Amino acid sequence: MLFPDKAKNAIAKSFYDKTIEVLTTEDTVDVEGGVVKGSLTTKCTLQGNVRFTNLGEIQTELGLVDSIDICITCGADVNVSVNDLLRCSNKLYVATSVIPSDSHLTIVGNLWEVQE
């Protein structure tokens, strides 16, 4: 059974209160063959519910082995993939898992080692 759109909209309106940017960077190769890192640009934004605490419970619930620094739930129609960069609360995270369900996506990630 699919989750009704009316229920999805009610959840989104009540809980998805944070704006998260999905970022992209385009690396180029110079004439000598060196990789030049491009600047980060916004691919899209999404509204979601963000958790920074009690992440151990989420790891156990989802069966994740590695530790996580952020958990985002958002609409199921969001275009996010593993290894996408996410900006939330002025920090950068890399998406390590994107787990779909009928009503939403669960995105978990770690702090990205290079902060702007």
C-alpha positions as YAML, in Angstrom:
chain: A
units: angstrom
residues:
- id: 1
  name: MET
  ca: [0.00, 0.00, 0.00]
- id: 2
  name: LEU
  ca: [1.36, 3.40, -0.94]
- id: 3
  name: PHE
  ca: [1.35, 6.21, 1.57]
- id: 4
  name: PRO
  ca: [-1.42, 8.72, 0.59]
- id: 5
  name: ASP
  ca: [-0.29, 12.09, -0.80]
- id: 6
  name: LYS
  ca: [-2.50, 13.91, 1.70]
- id: 7
  name: ALA
  ca: [-0.60, 12.28, 4.58]
- id: 8
  name: LYS
  ca: [2.79, 13.01, 2.92]
- id: 9
  name: ASN
  ca: [1.85, 16.67, 2.57]
- id: 10
  name: ALA
  ca: [0.74, 16.89, 6.20]
- id: 11
  name: ILE
  ca: [4.05, 15.40, 7.38]
- id: 12
  name: ALA
  ca: [6.08, 17.70, 5.12]
- id: 13
  name: LYS
  ca: [4.22, 20.78, 6.33]
- id: 14
  name: SER
  ca: [4.69, 19.81, 9.99]
- id: 15
  name: PHE
  ca: [8.22, 18.40, 10.09]
- id: 16
  name: TYR
  ca: [10.27, 19.44, 7.05]
- id: 17
  name: ASP
  ca: [11.27, 22.82, 8.45]
- id: 18
  name: LYS
  ca: [14.98, 23.05, 7.52]
- id: 19
  name: THR
  ca: [16.42, 24.08, 4.16]
- id: 20
  name: ILE
  ca: [19.30, 21.90, 2.99]
- id: 21
  name: GLU
  ca: [21.40, 22.70, -0.08]
- id: 22
  name: VAL
  ca: [22.58, 19.89, -2.35]
- id: 23
  name: LEU
  ca: [25.91, 21.02, -3.78]
- id: 24
  name: THR
  ca: [27.96, 20.03, -6.77]
- id: 25
  name: THR
  ca: [31.51, 20.74, -7.85]
- id: 26
  name: GLU
  ca: [33.02, 20.21, -11.23]
- id: 27
  name: ASP
  ca: [36.67, 19.23, -11.35]
- id: 28
  name: THR
  ca: [38.66, 20.06, -14.46]
- id: 29
  name: VAL
  ca: [41.98, 18.80, -15.78]
- id: 30
  name: ASP
  ca: [44.61, 21.40, -16.67]
- id: 31
  name: VAL
  ca: [46.97, 21.15, -19.64]
- id: 32
  name: GLU
  ca: [49.56, 19.34, -17.53]
- id: 33
  name: GLY
  ca: [47.07, 16.72, -16.40]
- id: 34
  name: GLY
  ca: [46.52, 18.08, -12.88]
- id: 35
  name: VAL
  ca: [43.06, 18.10, -11.36]
- id: 36
  name: VAL
  ca: [41.72, 21.56, -10.55]
- id: 37
  name: LYS
  ca: [38.93, 21.58, -7.96]
- id: 38
  name: GLY
  ca: [35.99, 23.73, -8.94]
- id: 39
  name: SER
  ca: [33.98, 25.84, -6.56]
- id: 40
  name: LEU
  ca: [30.82, 24.48, -4.98]
- id: 41
  name: THR
  ca: [27.54, 25.43, -6.63]
- id: 42
  name: THR
  ca: [24.00, 24.71, -5.51]
- id: 43
  name: LYS
  ca: [22.45, 21.83, -7.49]
- id: 44
  name: CYS
  ca: [19.10, 22.11, -5.68]
- id: 45
  name: THR
  ca: [17.59, 22.75, -2.28]
- id: 46
  name: LEU
  ca: [15.26, 20.58, -0.24]
- id: 47
  name: GLN
  ca: [13.14, 20.89, 2.86]
- id: 48
  name: GLY
  ca: [13.73, 18.27, 5.50]
- id: 49
  name: ASN
  ca: [13.84, 17.29, 9.13]
- id: 50
  name: VAL
  ca: [17.41, 17.22, 10.46]
- id: 51
  name: ARG
  ca: [18.79, 15.29, 13.44]
- id: 52
  name: PHE
  ca: [22.22, 15.77, 14.94]
- id: 53
  name: THR
  ca: [21.62, 13.85, 18.20]
- id: 54
  name: ASN
  ca: [20.71, 10.27, 19.15]
- id: 55
  name: LEU
  ca: [22.27, 9.09, 15.91]
- id: 56
  name: GLY
  ca: [23.26, 5.76, 17.46]
- id: 57
  name: GLU
  ca: [19.57, 4.81, 17.55]
- id: 58
  name: ILE
  ca: [19.24, 5.60, 13.86]
- id: 59
  name: GLN
  ca: [22.37, 3.63, 13.00]
- id: 60
  name: THR
  ca: [20.99, 0.59, 14.83]
- id: 61
  name: GLU
  ca: [17.53, 0.97, 13.32]
- id: 62
  name: LEU
  ca: [18.92, 1.22, 9.77]
- id: 63
  name: GLY
  ca: [21.59, -1.44, 10.30]
- id: 64
  name: LEU
  ca: [24.46, 0.94, 9.57]
- id: 65
  name: VAL
  ca: [27.97, -0.08, 10.62]
- id: 66
  name: ASP
  ca: [29.75, 3.27, 10.23]
- id: 67
  name: SER
  ca: [29.04, 6.21, 12.51]
- id: 68
  name: ILE
  ca: [27.07, 9.17, 11.14]
- id: 69
  name: ASP
  ca: [27.00, 12.90, 11.90]
- id: 70
  name: ILE
  ca: [23.63, 13.85, 10.41]
- id: 71
  name: CYS
  ca: [20.29, 12.28, 9.56]
- id: 72
  name: ILE
  ca: [17.83, 14.01, 7.23]
- id: 73
  name: THR
  ca: [14.32, 12.88, 6.37]
- id: 74
  name: CYS
  ca: [12.67, 14.52, 3.38]
- id: 75
  name: GLY
  ca: [10.17, 13.90, 0.61]
- id: 76
  name: ALA
  ca: [10.62, 10.80, -1.51]
- id: 77
  name: ASP
  ca: [10.85, 12.85, -4.71]
- id: 78
  name: VAL
  ca: [14.12, 14.59, -3.79]
- id: 79
  name: ASN
  ca: [17.08, 14.10, -6.16]
- id: 80
  name: VAL
  ca: [19.92, 13.16, -3.76]
- id: 81
  name: SER
  ca: [22.53, 10.45, -4.26]
- id: 82
  name: VAL
  ca: [25.31, 8.87, -2.22]
- id: 83
  name: ASN
  ca: [28.42, 11.12, -2.24]
- id: 84
  name: ASP
  ca: [26.40, 14.30, -2.83]
- id: 85
  name: LEU
  ca: [27.53, 17.22, -0.70]
- id: 86
  name: LEU
  ca: [24.93, 18.76, 1.60]
- id: 87
  name: ARG
  ca: [25.06, 22.13, 3.35]
- id: 88
  name: CYS
  ca: [23.06, 22.36, 6.56]
- id: 89
  name: SER
  ca: [23.55, 24.86, 9.40]
- id: 90
  name: ASN
  ca: [26.61, 26.28, 7.61]
- id: 91
  name: LYS
  ca: [28.43, 22.93, 7.67]
- id: 92
  name: LEU
  ca: [29.18, 20.56, 4.81]
- id: 93
  name: TYR
  ca: [28.26, 16.88, 4.90]
- id: 94
  name: VAL
  ca: [28.69, 14.06, 2.40]
- id: 95
  name: ALA
  ca: [25.72, 11.72, 1.95]
- id: 96
  name: THR
  ca: [26.80, 8.19, 2.82]
- id: 97
  name: SER
  ca: [23.41, 6.44, 2.48]
- id: 98
  name: VAL
  ca: [20.11, 7.37, 0.87]
- id: 99
  name: ILE
  ca: [17.37, 5.02, 2.02]
- id: 100
  name: PRO
  ca: [13.95, 5.26, 0.32]
- id: 101
  name: SER
  ca: [10.60, 4.30, 1.78]
- id: 102
  name: ASP
  ca: [7.00, 4.82, 0.63]
- id: 103
  name: SER
  ca: [6.61, 8.17, 2.37]
- id: 104
  name: HIS
  ca: [10.10, 9.69, 2.53]
- id: 105
  name: LEU
  ca: [13.86, 9.42, 2.05]
- id: 106
  name: THR
  ca: [16.30, 9.02, 4.91]
- id: 107
  name: ILE
  ca: [19.67, 10.57, 4.10]
- id: 108
  name: VAL
  ca: [22.57, 9.97, 6.48]
- id: 109
  name: GLY
  ca: [26.01, 11.44, 6.20]
- id: 110
  name: ASN
  ca: [29.29, 12.51, 7.70]
- id: 111
  name: LEU
  ca: [31.01, 15.84, 8.05]
- id: 112
  name: TRP
  ca: [32.95, 16.56, 4.90]
- id: 113
  name: GLU
  ca: [36.65, 16.88, 5.66]
- id: 114
  name: VAL
  ca: [36.99, 20.15, 3.71]
- id: 115
  name: GLN
  ca: [34.87, 22.94, 5.20]
- id: 116
  name: GLU
  ca: [34.62, 26.24, 3.34]
...
